[in-house]
């Protein structure tokens, strides 16, 4: 067996915002990975990032980066409407792709991305980093090792009191973003719930969506910087959906950027089983005391609070897994199909809310 280290993976990063910078730093930290190119249209930010991170090649246009023939991986961290064109171009030129969520603004575009990954036999992975949280992983192991009976209902939500990420930015433009919190926060909460429930398929959706605060210019995050011009608020700031699963169970999915409620910022997932239950509750990105396990002993209610600390680094964890998959050469189950299902579900949520009826998931 050879001790020769593998040839370094050469990575090009598209995007200069939070997602692009996070991916840049994560890939740069891994052994045997070299970030050799960076693309973005804000020249001062492009120069600062390239110089501070030691990236030798910089591009104003993503097309020039993707056209390089010496890249193994392209990572996509740009507004949602650009995910599909960049990913499809990269996959079609033989590069693996790591993409920020959502996969695309619509299920149809997500399908094109998955088709390109399959046709070119390249890995397409999505930044579902929240399922890699230590508390979510603990819950998954607990469910593997303990029987809570039939899981008949679940609740999954991400709610903010005042957190619209940039009133007037691309986030609130329907064409660029694809939607509001349901397409921004919803993919994470849907992913965590389906992951914990063992990957059931969502068959039907009944949903509502509202944009009461955003349309009135309220609910903006104090920390968010408005970028991209003064666009109209065209998306929802609250959405709720009842999902019917192929197991006969149900899932309540709720997302909110803003609302006059007690919630400052919380993430919650609860599974109700016939003989037990589990709940994740994360207020303001808490790193401790986030899990409750419910059962009974001789007819008396029992609540167990495990000690689980959640260190930073779950974004790095998903990128590390992506790199391992690329290096494994086993890509047949890594074309992004599970992320496509989540995009189809989000599509159905918006269709149901628009048409005021229950709809089937494509």
C-alpha positions in Angstrom: 0.0 0.0 0.0 1.5 3.4 -1.1 2.2 6.1 1.5 2.1 8.7 -1.2 -0.5 11.4 -0.2 -3.4 11.9 -2.6 -3.1 14.6 -5.2 -4.5 17.8 -3.6 -8.1 18.7 -4.6 -8.1 22.0 -6.3 -11.1 24.2 -5.4 -12.7 27.3 -6.9 -15.0 29.4 -4.7 -17.8 31.5 -6.1 -19.3 34.0 -3.8 -17.9 36.6 -1.3 -20.6 36.8 1.3 -21.1 34.7 4.4 -21.7 31.5 2.6 -18.8 31.9 0.2 -16.4 33.0 2.9 -17.4 30.2 5.2 -16.8 27.6 2.4 -13.5 29.3 1.5 -12.3 29.0 5.1 -13.6 25.5 5.6 -12.0 24.1 2.4 -8.7 25.9 3.1 -8.5 24.3 6.5 -8.6 20.7 5.2 -5.4 18.8 4.5 -4.9 17.9 0.8 -7.2 20.7 -0.4 -6.1 23.9 -2.1 -8.4 26.8 -2.8 -6.8 28.2 -6.0 -9.5 30.5 -7.4 -12.1 32.9 -6.1 -14.9 34.8 -8.0 -17.1 37.7 -7.0 -18.3 41.0 -8.3 -17.4 43.3 -5.3 -13.8 44.1 -6.3 -12.6 45.4 -2.9 -14.0 42.4 -1.1 -12.6 40.0 -3.7 -9.1 41.5 -3.3 -9.3 41.5 0.5 -10.4 37.9 0.7 -7.9 36.6 -1.9 -5.0 38.4 -0.3 -5.9 37.5 3.3 -6.6 33.8 2.5 -3.7 33.5 0.0 -5.9 32.6 -3.0 -3.7 33.1 -6.1 -6.4 33.6 -8.8 -9.4 36.0 -8.7 -12.2 36.5 -11.2 -15.0 39.1 -11.5 -17.2 36.7 -13.4 -18.0 33.1 -12.3 -17.9 31.9 -15.9 -14.2 32.5 -16.0 -13.6 30.6 -12.9 -15.7 27.6 -14.0 -13.9 27.6 -17.4 -10.6 26.6 -15.7 -9.7 23.1 -16.6 -7.5 22.5 -13.5 -10.3 22.6 -10.9 -11.7 19.5 -9.2 -14.4 21.3 -7.2 -16.5 24.4 -7.5 -18.3 25.7 -4.4 -21.4 27.9 -4.9 -22.3 30.5 -2.3 -24.3 33.2 -4.1 -27.9 34.4 -4.3 -30.3 31.5 -4.9 -31.2 32.3 -8.6 -27.5 31.7 -9.5 -27.1 28.3 -8.0 -28.4 26.3 -11.0 -26.5 28.0 -13.8 -23.2 27.9 -11.9 -23.6 24.3 -10.7 -24.8 23.0 -14.1 -21.9 24.7 -15.9 -19.4 23.3 -13.3 -20.9 19.8 -13.4 -21.0 19.7 -17.2 -17.3 20.6 -17.3 -16.4 17.7 -15.0 -16.2 19.4 -11.7 -17.8 18.3 -8.4 -20.1 20.9 -6.8 -20.7 21.9 -3.2 -23.7 24.3 -3.1 -25.3 26.5 -0.5 -28.9 25.7 0.3 -31.5 25.7 -1.1 -30.5 23.6 -4.1 -32.3 26.0 -6.3 -35.3 28.5 -6.1 -37.6 25.9 -7.8 -37.8 22.1 -8.0 -37.5 22.3 -11.8 -34.1 24.0 -11.6 -33.0 21.6 -8.8 -34.0 18.7 -11.1 -31.7 20.1 -13.8 -28.8 20.3 -11.3 -29.3 16.7 -10.2 -29.6 15.5 -13.8 -26.3 17.3 -14.7 -24.6 15.6 -11.7 -25.9 12.2 -12.8 -25.1 12.7 -16.5 -21.5 13.7 -15.7 -21.0 11.4 -12.8 -20.0 14.1 -10.4 -20.8 14.7 -6.7 -23.5 17.4 -5.9 -23.7 18.1 -2.2 -25.8 20.8 -0.4 -24.8 22.7 2.7 -27.2 21.0 5.1 -24.9 21.8 8.0 -27.5 21.9 10.8 -28.1 18.1 10.7 -24.4 17.9 11.7 -24.9 19.7 14.9 -23.8 17.6 17.9 -27.3 17.6 19.4 -29.0 16.6 16.2 -26.5 13.8 15.8 -27.1 12.7 19.4 -30.8 12.5 18.8 -30.3 10.4 15.7 -28.1 8.0 17.7 -30.7 7.9 20.5 -33.4 7.0 18.0 -31.3 4.3 16.5 -30.6 2.8 19.9 -34.0 3.3 21.7 -37.5 2.5 20.6 -40.0 5.4 21.0 -42.6 3.4 19.2 -44.2 4.6 15.9 -43.4 8.2 15.2 -46.8 9.5 14.2 -46.2 13.3 14.2 -43.4 15.7 14.2 -43.0 19.5 14.5 -40.1 21.4 13.0 -39.7 25.2 13.1 -37.3 28.1 12.8 -38.8 31.3 14.1 -37.5 34.9 14.4 -39.0 37.9 16.2 -37.4 40.4 13.8 -35.0 38.8 11.3 -35.8 39.6 7.7 -32.3 39.4 6.2 -32.2 42.6 4.3 -35.4 44.4 3.4 -35.0 45.5 -0.2 -32.2 43.0 -0.9 -32.3 39.9 -3.1 -33.6 37.9 -0.1 -37.0 39.6 -0.5 -37.2 39.4 -4.3 -39.2 36.4 -5.4 -37.3 35.8 -8.7 -33.9 35.9 -7.1 -34.6 34.1 -3.9 -37.6 31.9 -4.8 -39.4 32.8 -1.6 -38.9 34.0 2.0 -38.2 32.0 5.2 -39.7 28.8 3.8 -37.0 28.7 1.1 -34.3 30.3 3.4 -34.8 28.5 6.7 -37.2 25.8 5.6 -34.7 23.5 3.8 -32.7 23.2 7.1 -35.7 22.4 9.2 -37.2 20.0 6.7 -33.8 18.3 6.4 -33.4 17.8 10.1 -36.9 16.4 10.5 -36.7 14.0 7.6 -33.1 12.9 8.7 -34.3 12.2 12.3 -37.4 10.4 11.0 -35.5 8.0 8.8 -36.0 9.8 5.4 -39.7 9.3 4.8 -41.1 10.8 1.6 -43.5 13.7 1.7 -46.6 13.0 -0.4 -49.0 15.9 0.2 -48.8 19.4 1.6 -51.3 21.9 2.9 -49.8 25.4 3.6 -50.4 29.0 4.3 -48.0 32.0 3.9 -48.1 35.6 4.9 -46.0 38.7 4.3 -47.7 41.1 6.7 -44.7 42.7 8.4 -42.3 42.7 5.4 -44.8 44.4 3.1 -45.1 47.2 5.8 -41.4 47.7 6.0 -41.2 46.1 9.4 -39.3 43.0 10.8 -35.9 43.7 9.3 -32.9 42.3 11.1 -30.8 45.0 12.8 -27.7 43.0 11.9 -28.5 42.6 8.2 -27.1 44.9 5.7 -29.4 45.8 2.8 -27.7 45.0 -0.5 -28.7 44.9 -4.1 -30.9 47.9 -4.3 -34.3 48.9 -3.0 -36.5 46.0 -4.2 -40.1 45.5 -3.3 -40.9 42.9 -0.6 -42.3 40.1 -2.8 -42.0 37.1 -0.5 -43.6 35.8 2.7 -42.2 36.5 6.2 -44.2 33.6 7.8 -45.2 30.2 6.4 -46.7 27.1 8.0 -47.4 23.7 6.4 -48.8 20.3 7.3 -46.9 17.6 5.4 -48.4 14.1 5.0 -45.7 11.4 4.8 -45.6 8.0 3.0 -45.3 6.3 6.4 -48.8 7.6 7.5 -47.1 10.1 9.8 -47.4 13.9 9.6 -45.0 16.8 10.0 -45.8 20.4 10.9 -43.2 22.7 9.3 -43.1 26.4 10.3 -40.7 29.2 9.4 -40.8 32.8 10.3 -38.5 35.8 9.6 -40.6 38.2 11.7 -43.7 38.2 13.9 -45.1 39.8 17.0 -44.5 36.9 19.3 -42.3 35.7 22.1 -39.7 34.2 19.8 -36.4 36.0 19.5 -34.8 33.3 17.5 -35.4 29.6 18.0 -35.0 26.3 16.3 -37.2 23.5 17.4 -37.8 19.9 16.3 -40.1 17.5 18.2 -40.9 13.9 17.4 -44.0 12.3 19.0 -43.7 8.5 19.2 -46.3 6.0 20.6 -44.1 5.1 23.5 -41.8 8.2 23.9 -40.7 11.5 22.4 -37.7 13.7 21.8 -37.4 17.4 21.5 -34.6 19.7 20.3 -35.0 23.4 21.3 -32.2 25.9 20.4 -32.8 29.5 21.5 -30.5 32.1 20.1 -28.0 29.5 18.8 -27.6 27.9 22.2 -24.8 25.3 22.5 -25.9 23.5 25.7 -29.1 22.2 27.3 -31.0 21.8 24.0 -32.4 18.2 24.2 -35.3 16.7 26.1 -36.3 13.0 26.0 -39.8 12.2 27.2 -41.1 8.8 28.5 -42.7 7.3 31.5 -41.8 5.0 34.4 -44.6 2.9 36.0 -47.1 5.4 34.6 -45.3 8.5 35.8 -43.9 11.0 33.3 -40.1 11.1 33.0 -38.0 13.8 31.4 -34.4 13.1 30.6 -32.0 16.0 29.9 -28.7 14.6 28.4 -25.5 16.7 28.6 -24.6 17.5 25.0 -22.4 20.4 24.1 -22.6 21.8 20.5 -19.2 23.0 19.4 -18.8 25.2 16.3 -17.8 23.5 13.1 -20.8 21.8 11.7 -20.3 23.7 8.4 -16.8 22.3 8.3 -18.2 18.8 9.0 -20.4 18.7 5.9 -17.6 20.0 3.7 -15.2 17.4 5.2 -17.8 14.7 4.4 -18.1 16.1 0.8 -14.4 15.9 0.3 -14.3 12.3 1.6 -17.1 11.4 -0.8 -15.2 13.0 -3.7 -12.0 11.1 -2.8 -13.9 7.8 -2.4 -14.8 7.7 -6.1 -18.2 6.2 -5.1 -20.5 8.8 -6.4 -23.6 6.9 -7.6 -25.6 7.9 -4.5 -24.2 11.5 -4.3 -26.0 13.3 -7.0 -28.2 15.4 -4.7 -31.4 13.4 -5.0 -32.3 13.9 -1.3 -31.9 17.6 -1.6 -34.1 17.6 -4.8 -36.9 16.0 -2.7 -36.6 18.9 -0.2 -36.8 21.4 -3.1 -39.9 19.6 -4.4 -41.5 19.8 -1.0 -40.8 23.6 -0.7 -42.3 24.0 -4.2 -45.5 22.2 -3.0 -45.6 24.5 0.1 -45.7 27.6 -2.1 -48.2 26.1 -4.5 -50.5 25.1 -1.7 -50.3 28.5 -0.1 -50.9 30.3 -3.5 -53.8 28.0 -4.5 -55.4 27.6 -1.0 -55.6 23.8 -1.3 -53.7 20.6 -0.5 -51.3 19.6 -3.3 -49.2 16.5 -4.1 -45.5 16.7 -4.1 -44.0 16.2 -7.5 
